[in-house]
């Protein structure tokens, strides 16, 4: 279960800009933790994060990293 923005992003922020399928409870927990994550990032001189959600998926972006296309927008091969 994903319980925070930090956990969603991963140890090296490998999920920054990537859509991840989550439950409503996970989305709420991620959203609530974002303020604390942004506080830590600001203290470290990193850009703040923004959370977007659509259709059971969430993505966290920053000024430097934009979101990949939403899974519903990807064309099947």
C-alpha positions as CSV (number, residue, x, y, z in Angstrom):
1,X,0.0,0.0,0.0
2,X,1.3,3.5,-0.9
3,X,0.9,5.7,2.1
4,X,2.9,8.8,1.2
5,X,4.2,10.9,-1.7
6,X,7.7,9.8,-0.8
7,X,6.8,6.2,-1.0
8,X,5.1,6.7,-4.4
9,X,8.1,8.4,-5.8
10,X,10.6,5.8,-4.7
11,X,14.0,5.9,-3.2
12,X,15.5,7.8,-6.2
13,X,12.3,9.4,-7.3
14,X,12.1,7.0,-10.2
15,X,8.3,7.4,-10.4
16,X,8.4,11.2,-10.7
17,X,6.2,12.0,-13.7
18,X,4.8,8.5,-14.0
19,X,1.1,7.6,-13.6
20,X,0.5,5.0,-10.9
21,X,-2.8,3.2,-10.3
22,X,-3.9,3.7,-6.6
23,X,-6.9,3.2,-4.4
24,X,-8.9,6.1,-3.1
25,X,-7.4,5.6,0.4
26,X,-3.9,5.6,-1.1
27,X,-4.7,8.8,-3.1
28,X,-5.9,10.5,0.1
29,X,-2.7,9.5,2.0
30,X,-0.5,10.7,-0.8
31,X,-2.3,14.0,-1.0
32,X,-2.0,14.6,2.7
33,X,1.7,13.8,2.8
34,X,2.5,16.2,-0.1
35,X,2.8,19.3,2.2
36,X,5.5,17.6,4.3
37,X,7.3,16.3,1.2
38,X,7.3,19.8,-0.2
39,X,8.6,21.2,3.0
40,X,11.5,18.8,3.0
41,X,12.3,19.5,-0.7
42,X,12.2,23.2,-0.1
43,X,14.7,22.9,2.7
44,X,17.0,20.9,0.3
45,X,16.6,23.5,-2.5
46,X,14.6,21.2,-4.7
47,X,11.5,22.3,-6.7
48,X,8.1,21.6,-5.1
49,X,5.9,18.8,-6.2
50,X,2.3,18.8,-7.6
51,X,-0.1,15.9,-7.5
52,X,-2.6,15.2,-10.3
53,X,-5.2,12.5,-10.4
54,X,-7.5,11.0,-13.0
55,X,-9.4,7.8,-13.4
56,X,-7.9,6.0,-10.4
57,X,-4.3,7.0,-11.3
58,X,-2.1,9.7,-9.8
59,X,1.1,11.4,-10.9
60,X,3.5,13.6,-9.1
61,X,5.4,16.2,-11.1
62,X,7.8,19.1,-10.5
63,X,8.8,22.1,-12.5
64,X,11.6,20.1,-14.0
65,X,9.7,16.8,-14.7
66,X,6.4,16.8,-16.5
67,X,3.9,13.9,-16.5
68,X,4.0,11.2,-19.1
69,X,0.8,10.6,-21.1
70,X,-2.1,9.3,-19.0
71,X,-2.6,5.5,-19.4
72,X,-5.9,6.2,-21.1
73,X,-4.2,8.3,-23.7
74,X,-1.6,5.7,-24.7
75,X,-2.3,3.8,-27.9
76,X,-2.2,0.1,-27.8
77,X,0.3,-1.5,-30.2
